[in-house]
Amino acid sequence: MRFSVSDTAEYGDYTRGPRVIDARVRQTMKEIPRRNTVPASSPRVDRREQERTQEFLAMREAARNQRLEVVGRGLREMMTFLKKKKEAGVPEDDAAGAASK
């Protein structure tokens, strides 16, 4: 993943990452799957899966429409160097990361 971020962000990952992802965060990440598990034989599985899918799609749409994302799309449209990479078949995320390095 580090190849798709700026050198500054990569440096921050190395130098500040351990402060962000500490033992408490690791423990929480281990607990999350256990709390979200429903037995496959449960009649609630299909209904709950549909609810989660709808919830996920709503969260994705809300994130996509945040001001930061809307402005970012507009700015990327103005960046001709990204358009050239897009025409060459480079995915937008890779083009943005490569442009900052």
trRosetta pair geometry for C-beta under 8 A, 3 or more apart (Angstrom, degrees):
i j d omega theta_ij theta_ji phi_ij phi_ji
1 4 6.2 -63 -170 35 52 105
1 5 7.2 32 145 -12 77 109
2 5 6.1 -68 -152 37 45 103
2 10 4.8 80 -163 -118 105 105
2 13 6.4 -128 -104 51 107 161
3 94 8.0 -1 122 -129 105 79
3 97 6.1 78 131 146 59 143
4 93 5.5 2 -155 156 136 95
4 94 6.3 -78 -108 -100 100 47
4 96 7.3 47 -172 78 85 88
4 97 3.4 -111 -152 -70 47 155
5 9 3.8 -92 159 87 124 135
5 10 5.6 155 87 -52 106 78
5 13 7.6 109 74 -29 151 129
5 97 5.9 -30 -35 -125 21 102
5 100 7.5 -50 166 77 35 140
6 9 4.7 98 54 8 79 99
6 10 6.9 -140 97 -3 43 87
6 97 7.6 -139 -55 -141 45 60
6 100 4.0 -78 -98 143 86 136
6 101 6.9 -175 -137 -68 48 66
7 10 5.5 -54 -146 38 34 113
7 11 6.2 38 153 -22 66 104
7 100 7.3 -156 -1 134 72 92
7 101 6.0 116 -44 -118 93 73
8 11 5.7 -52 -149 35 29 112
8 12 6.4 32 150 -19 63 106
9 12 5.4 -52 -149 36 34 116
9 13 6.5 43 150 -26 64 99
10 13 5.5 -47 -154 26 34 117
10 14 6.9 29 151 -14 64 102
11 14 5.9 -57 -155 37 34 108
11 15 6.0 5 159 3 70 116
12 15 6.2 -69 -133 52 27 93
12 16 5.0 -24 -173 29 72 119
12 17 7.3 111 133 -42 61 80
13 16 7.2 -49 -90 55 11 78
13 17 4.6 34 -170 -51 51 127
14 17 6.5 21 -59 12 8 118
16 19 5.4 -57 -168 36 60 114
16 20 6.3 52 140 -19 83 106
17 20 5.7 -64 -149 39 36 106
17 21 5.9 -10 170 21 77 107
18 21 6.6 -65 -122 63 28 79
18 22 7.1 73 168 -86 58 68
19 22 6.8 -9 -166 -58 26 105
20 25 7.3 28 142 -29 57 164
21 25 5.1 -113 -142 83 52 144
21 26 6.8 78 173 -54 84 84
22 25 5.5 101 49 12 58 100
22 26 7.2 -110 111 -4 33 94
23 26 5.6 -55 -147 37 33 114
23 27 6.3 35 155 -21 66 105
24 27 5.8 -54 -149 35 30 111
24 28 6.4 32 152 -19 64 106
25 28 5.6 -53 -147 36 33 113
25 29 6.3 34 154 -20 65 105
26 29 5.7 -55 -149 35 30 112
26 30 6.7 30 152 -19 63 104
27 30 5.7 -55 -154 34 33 111
27 31 6.5 30 151 -19 66 107
28 31 5.7 -59 -150 36 33 111
28 32 6.6 47 154 -38 66 98
29 32 5.9 -36 -148 11 33 118
30 33 7.5 -59 -174 28 34 99
30 34 7.6 23 143 -8 63 113
31 34 5.7 -67 -160 41 46 113
31 35 6.1 37 152 -20 80 110
32 35 6.0 -64 -149 37 31 108
32 36 6.3 12 163 -9 67 115
33 36 6.0 -70 -143 44 31 103
33 37 6.5 46 159 -46 66 102
34 37 6.2 -46 -153 5 29 118
38 42 5.1 -89 162 42 100 150
38 44 6.1 -105 -171 88 145 108
38 45 5.6 178 107 -93 125 77
38 48 6.1 95 -4 62 166 160
39 42 4.7 115 70 -31 83 101
39 45 7.7 -97 90 -63 49 115
40 45 6.3 45 -147 -91 39 158
41 45 8.0 132 66 -22 11 134
42 45 5.0 124 75 -37 87 91
43 46 7.6 -44 -179 25 48 97
43 47 7.7 31 139 4 68 113
44 47 5.6 -72 -157 52 52 108
44 48 5.1 47 151 -24 87 115
45 48 6.0 -63 -142 41 21 107
45 49 6.1 23 160 -22 62 110
46 49 5.7 -55 -146 34 27 112
46 50 6.5 28 155 -18 62 104
47 50 5.8 -56 -154 35 31 111
47 51 6.5 30 150 -18 65 106
48 51 5.5 -53 -148 37 35 113
48 52 6.2 35 154 -19 67 105
49 52 5.7 -53 -145 37 31 110
49 53 6.3 34 153 -22 63 105
50 53 5.7 -52 -148 33 30 113
50 54 6.5 28 155 -15 64 105
51 54 5.9 -57 -150 38 31 108
51 55 6.2 31 152 -19 66 109
52 55 5.5 -55 -144 40 32 113
52 56 6.0 36 155 -23 67 106
53 56 5.7 -53 -146 35 29 113
53 57 6.4 27 156 -17 63 106
54 57 5.9 -54 -146 37 30 109
54 58 6.4 31 154 -19 64 107
55 58 5.8 -57 -150 36 29 111
55 59 6.4 28 153 -18 64 106
56 59 5.8 -56 -149 36 31 110
56 60 6.3 32 153 -20 65 106
57 60 5.6 -51 -145 35 32 114
57 61 6.3 32 155 -18 64 105
58 61 5.8 -54 -148 37 30 110
58 62 6.3 32 153 -20 64 106
59 62 5.7 -54 -146 37 32 112
59 63 6.3 31 155 -18 65 106
60 63 5.8 -57 -149 37 29 110
60 64 6.2 31 152 -22 64 109
61 64 5.6 -54 -146 35 31 115
61 65 6.4 14 159 -7 64 112
62 65 6.2 -69 -148 45 27 101
62 66 7.1 52 150 -50 62 85
63 66 5.9 -26 -158 -11 38 114
63 69 6.7 99 151 -38 61 152
64 69 5.7 -144 -162 132 32 157
65 69 6.8 -21 -19 69 4 125
65 70 6.6 28 -156 -54 45 109
66 69 4.8 86 61 9 82 104
66 70 7.1 -157 90 -7 39 88
67 70 5.7 -57 -144 38 32 110
67 71 6.1 27 160 -14 68 109
68 71 6.1 -59 -146 41 24 107
68 72 6.1 29 154 -23 62 112
69 72 5.5 -54 -143 37 29 116
69 73 6.5 34 157 -22 64 100
70 73 6.0 -51 -154 30 29 110
70 74 6.8 27 150 -14 61 106
71 74 5.6 -58 -155 38 35 113
71 75 6.3 33 151 -19 69 106
72 75 5.7 -54 -145 38 32 110
72 76 6.2 31 158 -19 66 105
73 76 5.9 -55 -146 37 29 110
73 77 6.6 36 152 -25 62 103
74 77 5.7 -52 -156 27 32 115
74 78 7.1 25 150 -15 62 104
75 78 5.8 -61 -159 34 38 109
75 79 6.8 39 147 -29 69 104
76 79 5.4 -50 -149 24 41 116
76 82 5.6 -59 -168 77 84 168
76 92 7.3 40 -176 -160 147 119
76 96 7.3 -47 -116 -87 118 115
79 82 4.3 56 100 6 110 112
79 83 7.1 165 96 -14 61 83
79 99 7.6 41 170 -163 137 169
80 83 5.4 -52 -152 33 44 115
80 84 6.5 45 153 -22 71 100
81 84 5.8 -48 -151 31 35 113
81 85 6.8 33 152 -15 63 105
81 95 7.8 170 127 177 79 106
81 99 5.8 124 113 -118 129 124
82 85 5.8 -57 -151 39 36 108
82 86 6.1 39 150 -24 69 106
82 92 6.9 40 -171 -137 115 78
82 95 5.0 109 -136 134 74 132
82 96 6.7 18 -109 -74 119 70
82 99 6.7 -49 -73 -47 81 152
83 86 5.5 -53 -145 35 32 114
83 87 6.4 34 155 -19 65 104
84 87 5.8 -53 -151 35 30 111
84 88 6.5 25 150 -15 62 109
85 88 5.5 -60 -150 41 35 111
85 90 4.0 -53 171 54 95 130
85 94 7.7 -149 161 97 133 88
85 95 3.7 150 101 -119 146 120
85 98 7.3 157 -122 64 155 131
85 99 7.7 -118 -17 -56 151 106
86 89 7.8 74 179 -52 30 12
86 90 6.6 -85 -79 61 31 75
86 92 6.4 17 -93 -81 105 76
86 95 6.4 -48 -55 -39 70 164
90 94 5.2 -120 178 89 93 115
90 95 4.7 115 114 -67 118 95
90 98 7.4 -55 178 21 146 145
91 94 4.7 83 64 12 86 105
91 95 6.8 -157 93 -10 40 89
92 95 5.5 -56 -143 37 32 112
92 96 6.2 30 160 -19 67 105
93 96 6.0 -55 -148 35 28 109
93 97 6.4 23 156 -14 63 110
94 97 5.8 -59 -147 41 31 109
94 98 6.0 28 158 -18 67 111
95 98 5.9 -57 -142 40 27 109
95 99 6.2 31 157 -26 62 109
96 99 5.8 -55 -148 30 27 113
96 100 6.9 17 158 -14 61 107
97 100 6.3 -66 -156 35 30 104
97 101 6.9 20 153 -18 65 111
98 101 6.0 -65 -151 33 35 108
